[in-house]
Amino acid sequence: MIVRILIFVAILLITEFLVLRTVLKTATEKKKKRKLAMYYLISTFLIILITVIYYLYNQHTEAPDHEQFRRFFALSALLLLNIAPKIILSILSTIDDIFRLIFIIIQYLLKTEMKALKIYTRRVLLLSGFFLALLLEGALIYGIIQGKSEITINRVNIYSPKLPKSFNGFKIAHISDFHLGSFKNTHLIEKAVILLQEEQADVVMFTGDMVNNEAVEVKPFIEIIKILKPPCGMFSILGNHDMGDYRRWYNEREKACNLKELVRLQEEMGFTVLRNQHSYMVKGKDSIAVIGVDNWGEPPFKKYGDLNAATEGLDTSTFSILLSHDPSHWRNEVVSGTNITLTLSGHTHGFQFAIKLGKYSFSPVQFKYKEWGGLYNEKEQYLYVNTGLGFIGFPGRIGVEPEITVITLNNDSN
């Protein structure tokens, strides 16, 4: 922990130094440079002071843990708003320094003057840096104020000859990653419930991370969510945050009681919580299986899920839907070892940041998760990764709106 803090402080100091140099590059007179340096250092000091005071206040308040967790998100937003644009500026400033070194070498070798080119290159790079920094700052502010509240509904069709005819046209509402402790009010979940009701799906499936840490986070939302009563019920599983691994508990018994209470509260909302087990949905004489596992993740996330236990006694010819929070589970166990047709996951949040240009989309999370958002398939096996409704860490979303997915099952492609 201490090493991480020291690395962060070192990065912060280097960034601040490089940005200060960038600001000073915009002036030629010494008097103006001194004023710019003074204004920059004072504003930076005030931002750091506010951040430290807020942190110390949060550490010594008697607010419940989940409220302190939410305040930490506000602190992370403050830090990000301060440092992210500065990183952009420092990168462009460093590129400018590299160019100037190249020009010096060329001048020395060719015995020629390149003053005009040096001035032009600096102006282009610094103006680009300031523009990109402002663009990023604006995007961050938009993500915090508005981006996290604009719910999008994605509609997907899945075709499989294994699907019983009675389930042709069957609609699944897939939701994930509420992180209810992150919300100061219930507005977004109320909006989501209204949209879900309008969709008139046959079943609602939730793929984990109902809370950040504690079961108590659910209580303000119980009456809102229990309004949902789809014909074939609601199913849910537990994600990595639901397991309670990111909070200090007095002992293992307290942690276990919290998990038990979380399951009970989800059941009170109307969910059937599948913990390494399966259930069935029945229409007429036909049925399809719903399999649910506890969080199954690659390091640093823990493996609580047991797919073998969840599918014990299940006829392998049955059309099956697997709920597994972490999408890495699909490629590691599902595709290679089962004939499960559809897997529903969440977890990635799409990093809460993505750049979308037409059909192309990029998010930093894809460096860790090959399947990070949307529909994927290997032959006749499908995975859908829902990027979630809530947020964690950064209290906003940029280019990755809160998502409800409506999946329609079809037994042919006609």
C-alpha positions as CSV (number, residue, x, y, z in Angstrom):
1,M,0.0,0.0,0.0
2,I,2.8,2.4,0.9
3,V,4.6,1.6,-2.3
4,R,1.5,2.4,-4.3
5,I,1.0,5.7,-2.5
6,L,4.7,6.7,-3.2
7,I,4.3,5.8,-6.9
8,F,1.1,7.9,-7.1
9,V,2.8,10.9,-5.4
10,A,5.8,10.6,-7.7
11,I,3.6,10.6,-10.8
12,L,1.6,13.5,-9.4
13,L,4.8,15.6,-8.7
14,I,6.3,14.8,-12.2
15,T,3.0,15.7,-13.9
16,E,2.7,19.0,-11.9
17,F,6.3,19.9,-12.8
18,L,5.8,19.1,-16.5
19,V,2.6,21.1,-16.7
20,L,4.2,24.1,-14.9
21,R,6.9,24.0,-17.6
22,T,4.2,23.9,-20.2
23,V,2.5,27.0,-18.7
24,L,5.8,28.9,-18.6
25,K,6.4,28.0,-22.3
26,T,3.5,30.3,-23.2
27,A,5.3,33.4,-22.0
28,T,8.6,35.0,-23.1
29,E,9.0,37.8,-20.5
30,K,10.4,36.8,-17.1
31,K,7.9,39.0,-15.2
32,K,5.0,37.3,-16.9
33,K,6.5,33.9,-16.3
34,R,6.8,34.6,-12.5
35,K,3.1,35.6,-12.4
36,L,2.0,32.5,-14.3
37,A,4.1,30.3,-12.0
38,M,2.6,32.0,-8.9
39,Y,-1.0,31.7,-10.1
40,Y,-0.4,28.0,-11.1
41,L,1.3,27.0,-7.8
42,I,-1.4,28.8,-5.7
43,S,-4.3,27.1,-7.6
44,T,-2.6,23.7,-7.4
45,F,-1.9,24.1,-3.7
46,L,-5.6,25.0,-3.0
47,I,-6.8,22.0,-5.0
48,I,-4.5,19.7,-3.0
49,L,-5.5,21.3,0.3
50,I,-9.2,20.9,-0.4
51,T,-8.6,17.2,-1.4
52,V,-6.6,16.5,1.8
53,I,-9.2,18.3,4.0
54,Y,-12.0,16.3,2.4
55,Y,-10.1,13.1,2.9
56,L,-9.4,13.7,6.6
57,Y,-13.0,14.8,7.2
58,N,-14.3,11.6,5.6
59,Q,-11.8,9.5,7.7
60,H,-13.0,10.9,11.0
61,T,-16.8,11.1,10.3
62,E,-19.1,8.7,12.0
63,A,-21.0,8.0,8.7
64,P,-21.8,4.4,7.8
65,D,-19.1,2.6,5.8
66,H,-21.2,2.6,2.6
67,E,-21.6,6.4,2.8
68,Q,-17.8,6.9,3.4
69,F,-17.3,4.7,0.3
70,R,-19.5,7.0,-1.7
71,R,-17.7,10.1,-0.5
72,F,-14.4,8.4,-1.6
73,F,-15.8,8.4,-5.1
74,A,-16.3,12.2,-4.9
75,L,-12.7,12.5,-3.8
76,S,-11.6,10.3,-6.8
77,A,-13.6,12.6,-9.1
78,L,-11.8,15.7,-7.7
79,L,-8.4,14.1,-8.2
80,L,-9.3,13.0,-11.7
81,L,-10.6,16.4,-12.7
82,N,-7.3,17.9,-11.5
83,I,-4.8,15.4,-12.8
84,A,-6.2,13.9,-16.1
85,P,-6.1,17.1,-18.2
86,K,-2.6,17.8,-16.8
87,I,-1.4,14.4,-17.9
88,I,-2.5,15.3,-21.5
89,L,-0.6,18.6,-21.3
90,S,2.5,17.0,-19.9
91,I,2.6,14.4,-22.7
92,L,2.3,17.1,-25.4
93,S,4.9,19.2,-23.6
94,T,7.3,16.3,-23.5
95,I,6.8,15.7,-27.2
96,D,7.6,19.4,-27.8
97,D,10.9,18.9,-25.8
98,I,11.7,15.9,-28.0
99,F,11.1,17.9,-31.1
100,R,13.3,20.7,-29.9
101,L,16.1,18.3,-29.1
102,I,15.8,16.9,-32.7
103,F,15.9,20.4,-34.1
104,I,19.0,21.2,-32.1
105,I,20.8,18.1,-33.4
106,I,19.7,18.9,-37.0
107,Q,20.9,22.5,-36.6
108,Y,24.3,21.3,-35.3
109,L,24.7,18.7,-38.1
110,L,23.5,20.9,-41.0
111,K,24.7,24.2,-39.6
112,T,21.3,25.8,-40.4
113,E,18.8,27.9,-38.4
114,M,15.4,26.3,-37.7
115,K,13.9,29.0,-35.4
116,A,10.6,29.5,-37.4
117,L,9.9,25.7,-37.5
118,K,10.6,25.4,-33.8
119,I,8.2,28.2,-32.9
120,Y,5.5,26.8,-35.2
121,T,5.9,23.2,-33.9
122,R,5.7,24.5,-30.3
123,R,2.5,26.5,-31.0
124,V,0.8,23.5,-32.6
125,L,1.8,21.1,-29.9
126,L,0.9,23.4,-27.0
127,L,-2.4,24.5,-28.5
128,S,-3.3,20.9,-29.2
129,G,-2.4,20.0,-25.6
130,F,-4.6,22.8,-24.2
131,F,-7.5,21.9,-26.5
132,L,-7.3,18.1,-25.7
133,A,-7.0,18.9,-22.0
134,L,-10.1,21.1,-22.1
135,L,-12.0,18.5,-24.2
136,L,-11.1,15.8,-21.6
137,E,-12.1,18.1,-18.7
138,G,-15.4,18.8,-20.4
139,A,-16.0,15.1,-21.0
140,L,-15.3,14.2,-17.3
141,I,-17.7,16.9,-16.1
142,Y,-20.4,15.7,-18.5
143,G,-19.9,12.1,-17.4
144,I,-20.3,13.1,-13.7
145,I,-23.3,15.4,-14.2
146,Q,-25.2,13.7,-17.1
147,G,-23.5,10.7,-18.5
148,K,-24.2,8.4,-15.6
149,S,-28.0,9.1,-15.8
150,E,-28.7,8.5,-19.5
151,I,-30.0,4.9,-19.7
152,T,-29.7,3.2,-23.1
153,I,-31.7,0.1,-24.2
154,N,-29.8,-2.3,-26.4
155,R,-31.8,-4.9,-28.3
156,V,-30.3,-8.2,-29.4
157,N,-31.6,-11.2,-31.2
158,I,-30.2,-14.7,-30.5
159,Y,-30.9,-17.6,-32.9
160,S,-30.6,-21.2,-31.9
161,P,-32.2,-24.4,-33.2
162,K,-32.0,-25.8,-29.7
163,L,-34.5,-23.4,-28.4
164,P,-37.9,-25.0,-27.8
165,K,-40.7,-23.7,-30.0
166,S,-42.7,-22.5,-27.1
167,F,-39.9,-20.0,-26.3
168,N,-39.7,-18.6,-29.8
169,G,-39.8,-14.8,-29.3
170,F,-39.1,-15.1,-25.6
171,K,-37.8,-11.7,-24.2
172,I,-35.1,-11.4,-21.6
173,A,-34.4,-8.1,-19.8
174,H,-30.7,-8.3,-18.8
175,I,-29.4,-5.9,-16.2
176,S,-26.2,-5.8,-14.2
177,D,-23.9,-4.0,-11.8
178,F,-26.3,-1.7,-9.8
179,H,-23.7,-0.8,-7.1
180,L,-26.6,0.6,-5.1
181,G,-24.4,2.2,-2.5
182,S,-23.0,4.6,-5.1
183,F,-26.3,6.4,-5.4
184,K,-27.3,9.4,-3.2
185,N,-31.0,8.9,-4.3
186,T,-33.2,6.4,-6.0
187,H,-33.9,8.3,-9.3
188,L,-31.9,6.2,-11.7
189,I,-33.2,2.9,-10.4
190,E,-36.8,4.3,-10.5
191,K,-36.2,5.3,-14.2
192,A,-34.7,1.9,-15.0
193,V,-37.7,0.1,-13.4
194,I,-40.2,2.2,-15.5
195,L,-38.2,1.3,-18.7
196,L,-38.2,-2.4,-17.7
197,Q,-41.9,-2.4,-17.2
198,E,-42.5,-0.8,-20.6
199,E,-40.4,-3.5,-22.3
200,Q,-42.8,-6.2,-20.9
201,A,-40.0,-8.8,-20.9
202,D,-40.8,-12.4,-20.0
203,V,-38.0,-12.6,-17.4
204,V,-35.5,-10.2,-15.8
205,M,-32.0,-11.5,-15.2
206,F,-29.5,-9.6,-13.1
207,T,-25.8,-10.6,-13.4
208,G,-24.2,-9.4,-10.1
209,D,-22.8,-6.5,-8.1
210,M,-26.1,-5.4,-6.5
211,V,-24.0,-3.5,-3.9
212,N,-20.6,-2.1,-3.3
213,N,-20.0,-3.9,0.0
214,E,-22.9,-4.0,2.4
215,A,-26.4,-5.5,2.3
216,V,-27.8,-2.4,3.9
217,E,-27.2,-0.5,0.6
218,V,-30.2,-2.4,-0.9
219,K,-32.9,-1.2,1.6
220,P,-33.9,2.1,0.0
221,F,-34.5,0.3,-3.3
222,I,-36.5,-2.8,-2.2
223,E,-40.0,-1.3,-2.7
224,I,-38.9,0.2,-6.1
225,I,-37.5,-3.0,-7.6
226,K,-40.2,-5.4,-6.2
227,I,-42.7,-3.6,-8.5
228,L,-41.2,-5.7,-11.3
229,K,-43.3,-8.9,-11.8
230,P,-42.4,-10.5,-15.2
231,P,-44.3,-13.7,-16.1
232,C,-41.3,-16.0,-15.7
233,G,-39.9,-14.3,-12.7
234,M,-36.5,-12.7,-11.9
235,F,-33.1,-14.3,-11.4
236,S,-29.9,-13.0,-10.0
237,I,-26.4,-14.0,-9.0
238,L,-23.6,-12.6,-6.9
239,G,-20.7,-10.5,-8.2
240,N,-17.3,-9.8,-6.8
241,H,-18.5,-6.8,-4.8
242,D,-21.5,-8.7,-3.4
243,M,-19.1,-11.2,-1.8
244,G,-17.9,-8.5,0.7
245,D,-14.2,-8.7,-0.1
246,Y,-13.6,-5.0,-0.2
247,R,-14.5,-4.0,3.3
248,R,-12.9,-4.8,6.6
249,W,-15.1,-6.9,8.8
250,Y,-14.8,-7.6,12.5
251,N,-14.6,-11.3,11.7
252,E,-15.6,-13.9,9.1
253,R,-19.0,-14.4,10.8
254,E,-20.0,-10.8,10.3
255,K,-19.0,-11.1,6.6
256,A,-21.0,-14.3,6.2
257,C,-24.1,-12.7,7.9
258,N,-23.8,-9.7,5.5
259,L,-23.9,-12.1,2.5
260,K,-26.8,-14.0,3.9
261,E,-28.7,-10.8,4.5
262,L,-27.9,-9.6,0.9
263,V,-29.4,-12.8,-0.5
264,R,-32.5,-12.4,1.7
265,L,-33.1,-8.8,0.6
266,Q,-32.7,-9.7,-3.1
267,E,-35.3,-12.4,-2.5
268,E,-37.6,-9.8,-0.9
269,M,-37.2,-7.8,-4.1
270,G,-38.5,-10.8,-6.0
271,F,-35.3,-12.3,-7.3
272,T,-34.5,-16.0,-7.3
273,V,-30.8,-15.9,-6.3
274,L,-28.9,-18.8,-8.0
275,R,-25.8,-19.7,-6.0
276,N,-24.0,-22.4,-8.0
277,Q,-27.3,-24.0,-8.9
278,H,-29.8,-24.1,-11.7
279,S,-33.6,-23.6,-12.1
280,Y,-36.1,-23.9,-15.0
281,M,-38.5,-21.7,-16.8
282,V,-41.5,-23.5,-18.2
283,K,-43.9,-22.7,-21.1
284,G,-46.5,-25.3,-21.9
285,K,-44.6,-28.6,-22.2
286,D,-41.2,-27.0,-22.9
287,S,-38.6,-25.7,-20.5
288,I,-35.2,-24.0,-20.6
289,A,-32.6,-24.0,-17.8
290,V,-31.2,-21.0,-16.0
291,I,-27.8,-21.6,-14.4
292,G,-26.3,-19.2,-11.9
293,V,-22.8,-19.2,-10.4
294,D,-21.2,-17.0,-7.7
295,N,-18.5,-14.7,-8.9
296,W,-15.9,-16.6,-11.0
297,G,-12.9,-14.3,-11.8
298,E,-9.3,-14.3,-12.8
299,P,-6.7,-12.8,-10.3
300,P,-7.0,-10.5,-8.5
301,F,-10.7,-11.5,-8.4
302,K,-11.6,-14.6,-6.5
303,K,-13.2,-17.8,-7.8
304,Y,-16.4,-18.6,-5.8
305,G,-18.3,-20.0,-8.8
306,D,-18.6,-23.7,-9.3
307,L,-20.0,-24.5,-12.7
308,N,-19.9,-28.3,-12.2
309,A,-22.0,-28.0,-9.0
310,A,-24.4,-25.6,-10.8
311,T,-25.0,-28.0,-13.7
312,E,-25.2,-31.2,-11.7
313,G,-28.2,-33.3,-12.8
314,L,-28.9,-31.0,-15.8
315,D,-29.6,-32.6,-19.1
316,T,-26.9,-31.4,-21.5
317,S,-29.4,-31.3,-24.4
318,T,-31.5,-28.6,-22.6
319,F,-31.3,-25.1,-23.9
320,S,-29.4,-23.3,-21.1
321,I,-28.7,-19.7,-20.1
322,L,-25.8,-19.1,-17.7
323,L,-25.6,-16.1,-15.4
324,S,-21.9,-15.5,-14.6
325,H,-20.7,-12.1,-13.4
326,D,-17.2,-12.0,-14.9
327,P,-17.1,-12.5,-18.7
328,S,-13.7,-14.1,-18.6
329,H,-15.5,-17.2,-17.3
330,W,-17.1,-17.7,-20.7
331,R,-13.8,-18.3,-22.6
332,N,-12.1,-20.1,-19.7
333,E,-14.8,-22.7,-18.9
334,V,-18.0,-22.3,-20.8
335,V,-16.9,-22.4,-24.4
336,S,-14.3,-25.0,-23.9
337,G,-16.2,-27.4,-21.7
338,T,-20.0,-27.0,-22.1
339,N,-22.7,-26.6,-24.7
340,I,-24.4,-23.8,-22.8
341,T,-26.0,-21.6,-25.6
342,L,-26.2,-18.2,-23.9
343,T,-24.1,-16.7,-21.2
344,L,-25.0,-13.3,-19.6
345,S,-22.3,-11.3,-17.8
346,G,-21.5,-7.8,-16.5
347,H,-18.5,-6.7,-14.3
348,T,-16.5,-4.6,-16.8
349,H,-18.7,-1.4,-16.8
350,G,-16.9,-0.8,-20.1
351,F,-14.4,1.0,-17.8
352,Q,-17.1,3.7,-17.7
353,F,-15.2,5.3,-20.5
354,A,-15.3,4.5,-24.2
355,I,-14.8,6.2,-27.6
356,K,-17.3,5.2,-30.2
357,L,-17.0,6.0,-33.9
358,G,-19.7,4.3,-35.9
359,K,-19.4,0.5,-35.4
360,Y,-15.9,0.9,-33.9
361,S,-15.6,1.3,-30.2
362,F,-12.5,1.5,-27.9
363,S,-12.3,1.2,-24.1
364,P,-9.1,0.8,-22.0
365,V,-10.9,-2.2,-20.3
366,Q,-10.4,-4.3,-23.5
367,F,-6.7,-4.7,-22.6
368,K,-7.8,-6.9,-19.7
369,Y,-11.1,-8.3,-21.1
370,K,-11.4,-9.4,-24.7
371,E,-15.1,-9.5,-24.3
372,W,-16.0,-6.3,-22.5
373,G,-19.3,-5.1,-23.8
374,G,-22.0,-6.3,-26.2
375,L,-22.6,-9.6,-28.0
376,Y,-19.9,-12.2,-28.8
377,N,-20.2,-15.7,-30.1
378,E,-18.2,-18.9,-30.8
379,K,-20.1,-21.0,-33.3
380,E,-23.5,-21.7,-31.6
381,Q,-22.5,-20.3,-28.1
382,Y,-23.2,-16.7,-27.3
383,L,-22.0,-14.2,-24.6
384,Y,-23.6,-10.9,-23.9
385,V,-21.7,-8.5,-21.6
386,N,-23.9,-5.8,-20.1
387,T,-21.9,-2.7,-19.1
388,G,-24.1,-2.1,-16.0
389,L,-26.4,0.6,-14.6
390,G,-24.3,1.9,-11.7
391,F,-20.8,3.1,-11.2
392,I,-17.8,2.4,-9.0
393,G,-14.8,4.6,-8.3
394,F,-15.3,7.4,-10.8
395,P,-18.8,8.7,-10.3
396,G,-19.6,9.1,-13.9
397,R,-19.8,7.5,-17.4
398,I,-18.3,8.8,-20.6
399,G,-19.4,7.0,-23.9
400,V,-20.7,4.0,-21.9
401,E,-24.3,4.8,-20.8
402,P,-26.1,2.9,-18.1
403,E,-27.5,-0.1,-19.9
404,I,-30.6,-2.3,-20.1
405,T,-30.4,-5.1,-22.6
406,V,-33.4,-6.7,-24.2
407,I,-32.6,-10.1,-25.7
408,T,-35.1,-11.9,-27.9
409,L,-34.7,-15.7,-28.3
410,N,-35.5,-17.3,-31.7
411,N,-35.4,-20.9,-32.8
412,D,-34.6,-20.1,-36.4
413,S,-33.2,-17.1,-38.4
414,N,-36.4,-16.5,-40.5
